[in-house]
C-alpha cells in the first residue's frame, strides 16, 4: 500500500544508481569531470571510470576513444 510517507518513484525518472558514474560526474563530482562531447571521466590518476548516456551513438564512441587517448 502506498502512502505519502512512502511514495513510489516516477518510473520515467532514472534512479542515480541506474548509471552511477554519469550521475556522479554530472552531480556531486562534476568538478572532477573531464569531458569530451557527452562523454565524461574522472582524472586517470583517480579511477579508470568513464560515463556516457544509456544509449551511446557513434559520436560518443569517437569521443570516448579521443578522451581515452
Residue frames as a rotation matrix with the C-alpha (Angstrom) as fourth column:
UNK 1
0.581 0.814 0.000 0.00
0.814 -0.581 0.000 0.00
0.000 0.000 -1.000 0.00
UNK 2
-0.355 -0.692 0.629 1.38
0.690 -0.648 -0.322 3.40
0.630 0.320 0.708 -0.98
UNK 3
0.544 0.474 -0.692 1.35
0.807 -0.523 0.275 6.28
-0.231 -0.708 -0.667 1.47
UNK 4
0.928 -0.184 0.323 2.53
-0.054 -0.926 -0.374 9.88
0.368 0.329 -0.870 1.39
UNK 5
0.578 -0.744 0.335 5.45
-0.628 -0.144 0.764 8.89
-0.521 -0.652 -0.551 3.61
UNK 6
-0.280 -0.626 0.728 6.46
0.057 0.746 0.663 6.14
-0.958 0.227 -0.174 1.18
UNK 7
0.486 0.524 -0.699 5.92
-0.622 -0.354 -0.698 7.48
-0.613 0.775 0.154 -2.35
UNK 8
0.452 -0.300 0.840 6.61
0.619 0.784 -0.053 5.32
-0.643 0.543 0.540 -5.37
UNK 9
-0.442 -0.709 -0.549 9.29
0.007 -0.615 0.789 6.79
-0.897 0.345 0.276 -7.63
UNK 10
0.523 0.548 -0.653 8.19
-0.616 -0.286 -0.734 8.04
-0.589 0.786 0.188 -11.02
UNK 11
0.462 -0.355 0.812 9.08
0.433 0.890 0.143 5.19
-0.774 0.286 0.565 -13.42
UNK 12
0.829 -0.133 0.543 10.07
0.483 -0.319 -0.816 7.79
0.281 0.938 -0.200 -16.04
UNK 13
0.716 -0.602 0.353 12.75
-0.671 -0.734 0.109 9.28
0.194 -0.315 -0.929 -13.79
UNK 14
0.341 -0.644 -0.684 16.06
0.087 0.747 -0.660 7.41
0.936 0.166 0.311 -13.84
UNK 15
0.984 -0.103 -0.146 17.49
0.154 0.068 0.986 6.41
-0.092 -0.992 0.083 -10.49
UNK 16
0.546 -0.834 -0.076 21.08
-0.834 -0.550 0.045 7.62
-0.079 0.039 -0.996 -9.83
UNK 17
-0.145 -0.635 0.759 22.21
-0.490 0.712 0.502 4.01
-0.859 -0.299 -0.414 -9.47
UNK 18
0.820 0.403 0.406 20.96
0.181 0.491 -0.852 3.18
-0.543 0.772 0.330 -12.97
UNK 19
0.543 -0.716 0.439 24.09
0.523 -0.120 -0.844 4.96
0.657 0.688 0.309 -14.25
UNK 20
0.756 -0.124 -0.643 26.17
0.604 -0.247 0.758 5.77
-0.253 -0.961 -0.112 -11.15
UNK 21
-0.341 -0.940 -0.024 29.26
0.845 -0.317 0.431 7.16
-0.413 0.127 0.902 -12.87
UNK 22
-0.454 0.239 0.858 27.18
0.577 -0.656 0.488 9.53
0.679 0.716 0.160 -15.00
UNK 23
0.661 0.748 -0.063 25.07
0.494 -0.370 0.787 10.57
0.565 -0.551 -0.614 -12.01
UNK 24
0.475 -0.558 -0.680 28.19
0.734 -0.174 0.656 11.31
-0.485 -0.811 0.327 -10.01
UNK 25
-0.543 -0.818 0.189 30.09
0.771 -0.396 0.499 13.14
-0.334 0.417 0.846 -12.74
UNK 26
-0.417 0.470 0.778 27.09
0.390 -0.680 0.620 15.33
0.821 0.562 0.100 -13.57
UNK 27
0.721 0.692 -0.044 26.23
0.281 -0.235 0.931 15.84
0.633 -0.683 -0.364 -9.90
UNK 28
0.966 -0.239 -0.101 28.34
0.025 -0.302 0.953 15.99
-0.259 -0.923 -0.286 -6.74
UNK 29
0.157 -0.973 0.170 31.63
0.475 0.225 0.851 15.18
-0.866 -0.053 0.497 -8.51
UNK 30
0.846 0.250 0.472 31.10
0.529 -0.266 -0.806 17.42
-0.076 0.931 -0.357 -11.54
UNK 31
0.794 -0.592 -0.139 34.15
-0.573 -0.805 0.154 19.49
-0.203 -0.042 -0.978 -10.59
UNK 32
-0.041 -0.814 0.580 36.31
-0.260 0.569 0.780 16.37
-0.965 -0.118 -0.235 -11.15
UNK 33
0.589 0.438 0.679 34.86
0.388 0.584 -0.713 15.60
-0.709 0.684 0.174 -14.58
UNK 34
-0.664 -0.624 -0.412 36.91
-0.255 -0.328 0.909 15.66
-0.702 0.709 0.059 -17.74
UNK 35
0.309 0.927 0.212 34.57
0.103 0.189 -0.977 15.94
-0.946 0.323 -0.037 -20.71
UNK 36
-0.899 -0.329 -0.289 34.57
-0.238 -0.185 0.953 15.45
-0.367 0.926 0.088 -24.44
UNK 37
-0.579 0.783 -0.227 31.14
-0.278 0.072 0.958 15.83
0.766 0.618 0.176 -26.02
UNK 38
0.461 0.827 0.322 28.73
-0.682 0.098 0.724 13.75
0.567 -0.554 0.609 -23.94
UNK 39
0.462 -0.401 -0.791 31.50
0.468 0.868 -0.167 11.53
0.754 -0.293 0.588 -22.53
UNK 40
0.578 -0.288 0.764 32.80
-0.708 -0.642 0.294 12.20
0.405 -0.711 -0.575 -19.04
UNK 41
0.395 -0.466 -0.792 35.53
0.473 0.842 -0.260 10.63
0.788 -0.271 0.553 -16.97
UNK 42
0.940 -0.281 -0.191 37.36
0.089 -0.339 0.937 11.05
-0.328 -0.898 -0.293 -13.73
UNK 43
0.386 -0.891 -0.240 41.04
-0.920 -0.354 -0.165 12.03
0.062 0.284 -0.957 -13.96
UNK 44
0.505 -0.176 -0.845 43.06
-0.262 0.902 -0.345 8.93
0.823 0.395 0.409 -14.84
UNK 45
-0.626 -0.778 -0.056 45.06
-0.162 0.200 -0.966 9.13
0.762 -0.596 -0.252 -11.61
UNK 46
-0.420 0.578 0.700 41.80
-0.897 -0.144 -0.419 8.82
-0.142 -0.803 0.578 -9.64
UNK 47
-0.100 0.447 0.889 39.97
-0.073 0.888 -0.454 5.95
-0.992 -0.111 -0.056 -11.36
UNK 48
-0.943 -0.296 0.152 39.53
0.107 0.165 0.981 4.48
-0.315 0.941 -0.124 -14.85
UNK 49
-0.186 0.968 0.168 35.75
0.733 0.250 -0.632 5.07
-0.654 0.006 -0.756 -14.84
UNK 50
-0.996 0.082 0.026 34.10
-0.040 -0.716 0.697 6.82
0.076 0.693 0.717 -17.73
UNK 51
-0.357 0.934 -0.036 30.47
0.301 0.078 -0.950 7.77
-0.884 -0.350 -0.309 -18.14
UNK 52
-0.981 0.162 -0.109 28.13
-0.157 -0.328 0.931 8.01
0.115 0.931 0.348 -21.09
UNK 53
-0.209 0.977 0.050 24.43
-0.975 -0.205 -0.080 8.05
-0.068 -0.066 0.996 -21.81
UNK 54
0.009 0.306 0.952 22.48
-0.355 0.891 -0.283 4.81
-0.935 -0.336 0.116 -21.69
UNK 55
0.678 0.219 0.701 22.39
0.553 0.475 -0.684 4.74
-0.483 0.852 0.201 -25.49
UNK 56
-0.082 -0.787 -0.611 25.74
-0.087 -0.605 0.791 5.98
-0.993 0.119 -0.019 -26.83
UNK 57
0.936 0.352 -0.010 25.90
-0.017 0.017 -1.000 6.89
-0.351 0.936 0.022 -30.50
UNK 58
0.596 -0.736 0.322 28.80
0.746 0.358 -0.561 6.80
0.298 0.574 0.762 -32.97
UNK 59
0.315 -0.473 0.822 29.98
-0.137 -0.880 -0.454 10.27
0.939 0.030 -0.343 -31.92
UNK 60
0.779 -0.007 0.627 30.02
-0.627 -0.026 0.779 9.20
0.011 -1.000 -0.024 -28.28
UNK 61
0.836 -0.493 0.241 32.28
0.440 0.864 0.244 6.25
-0.329 -0.098 0.939 -29.13
UNK 62
0.356 -0.719 0.596 34.60
0.602 -0.312 -0.735 8.54
0.715 0.621 0.322 -31.11
UNK 63
0.433 -0.151 0.889 34.69
-0.527 -0.842 0.114 10.99
0.731 -0.518 -0.444 -28.19
UNK 64
0.926 -0.099 0.365 35.43
-0.262 0.529 0.807 8.15
-0.273 -0.843 0.463 -25.77
UNK 65
0.636 -0.727 0.259 38.33
0.770 0.570 -0.288 6.98
0.062 0.383 0.922 -27.94
UNK 66
0.223 -0.546 0.808 39.72
0.231 -0.775 -0.588 10.52
0.947 0.318 -0.047 -28.13
UNK 67
0.611 0.061 0.789 39.33
-0.666 -0.499 0.555 11.11
0.427 -0.865 -0.265 -24.40
UNK 68
0.940 -0.243 0.241 40.98
0.052 0.797 0.602 7.78
-0.338 -0.553 0.762 -23.58
UNK 69
0.239 -0.897 -0.371 43.92
-0.764 -0.410 0.498 8.67
-0.599 0.164 -0.783 -25.77
